[in-house]
């Protein structure tokens, strides 16, 4: 049986009824946080971003330290209640009202403790949609752009597992699944922050992992789709999806040689940083 966290209490699937939240609150969105080893490594960062979002939208309410601690305690209990002993994601849905806010939590289980790696590979396409150039506000990490949602709907039922977005200058920015990394020989190329990509929690971890593996990392704001044909390996990564190896774009096919090692070191870095008392 699946259990949820609603109104501060754990409730079973049979008793779960979010009708009030859906009807009474005009805006809602979901934050997806990775967990493993009994910890949610970026929980505090996401709560800070949610509070910043409330501030930017001139809401009077904030998540207090007391509420933050109680939320974490109950979510960890919910993980155990759902027997998610390995890893997975915390889906925190925020219902944003004029005078107050509510939240519901659902647990999505994964069969390993290590950051997911989809080793079978996916086919990707170049999207016709464009993402605005320039650095995104940090709060964009907690709310997906409508363009992403629309693109995922178009992918549903197709042979493609992901879409690659460019900005209005024709440079690659990211994918629906996260940030894009391409490898040519011993060099890793990834879109720069100025291109419009998301500076999410996993991006810097992956860059550090590449450097530990003696790979040169080059952040560029002019990676064009045509350059993908010169690459040996391509993968995408985000906290929401983990690592996804891209098998091919168009007629080009890619190998899988370094991305699994990058994933392993990224996972090690995540928990080393936690043991050192850091959020990443």
Phi, psi and omega in degrees: 000141179267142180240151181234164172248117182219133181055035176079005182232149176278129182228148181283166178300323182294326183264355184287123180215095183272022185303317182298315181297316183292326184274327190265345184241121188288338184231136176212151180202159187240132174259133182244116185241132178284142174222153174190164179056028179072019181225154173245094194301328184248022181304309183299320180296320180292321178296320177299320179293321178298316178298322178294322176298315178302318181294316180297330180263015173057039173278146180280339185266157175217162174274112183285167178299322179296315179295319179302313181296319180291321176301313181298315180301314182288325179292321176296323175296320180296321177301314179294320180299325179273004179057038178270070190280345181266275179208185178154201184233142169266118176261102182260107179265122182259128176254114190257113180253183179286317185254337180206182180220157176229166176213154175229141180237134175233142180258132177247111186281150173230151189274359178229163174271339181280149178311131183303144175224116181270090192282344180289340178086150178230154173270141179235155178234160175273121181288150174278344179283152181242141176257137183299136179289154177111159182295137180270150173296148181303327183293348177293344180291338184262353178224121179289142176291151180301328181297325179292314180299317180296319180294321179295326175295322179290330180286333184303125178084357179266177178279355184262142179258352181198160175235143179256127181261145171246162175268185185287358174256006175086008180265143179296137181247303186190191175231175175296335182271352180142208180278146184257136175233133178238147184235129173231113185058245182251020182241134178253127178250138176213147179302141179284166178297328180291344180285335181119008180285167179270129176272067186279180187296330184273340186301309181291328176297317180295318179298316178296321179298317178299318180295321177298325179278012177065029175262136177283131180251126180238118176265122185231150176252017182224034177281112182266154180306326181297334181287344180298332180294342180268352186275151177272325189213144180219136174213161178235152183210142172201165178295330183288331188237341190079205181269135174232116176283128179269117182288322182193156172228120185066228179268354181281134176243145186244155178271173177229092185238319187249339188296325179293321177293322178297319178298316182297316180290323177301316179296318178298317179298322180302313185276335172298315180297326178292318180295333179276004176084021180248158175269015176127000000 
